[in-house]
Amino acid sequence: MEIFGIALVVLILISVAATFTAVARDGRGHTPPEYSIRDWSALDLPSRNHTTRAL
């Protein structure tokens, strides 16, 4: 009977250690990756609309 008790204690200790390890690795939850591509911007668009330029 003592073997089952020892096995249960060892199983609980391993479960607790695995839980702490998982939380330490990804404790912040899901974080989106950082991309190195710049966001879209309208740097080359004209400052006046088409109808004003055409006249």
NORDAVEN-V728500 format. One record per pair of residues at least 24 apart in sequence whose C-alpha atoms are under 10 Angstrom apart, sorted by sequence separation. I is the first residue (numbers start at 0). J is the second residue. D is the distance in Angstrom with one decimal. If there is no record, write none. Layout:
i & j & d
I & J & D
I & J & D
//
This chain:
none
//
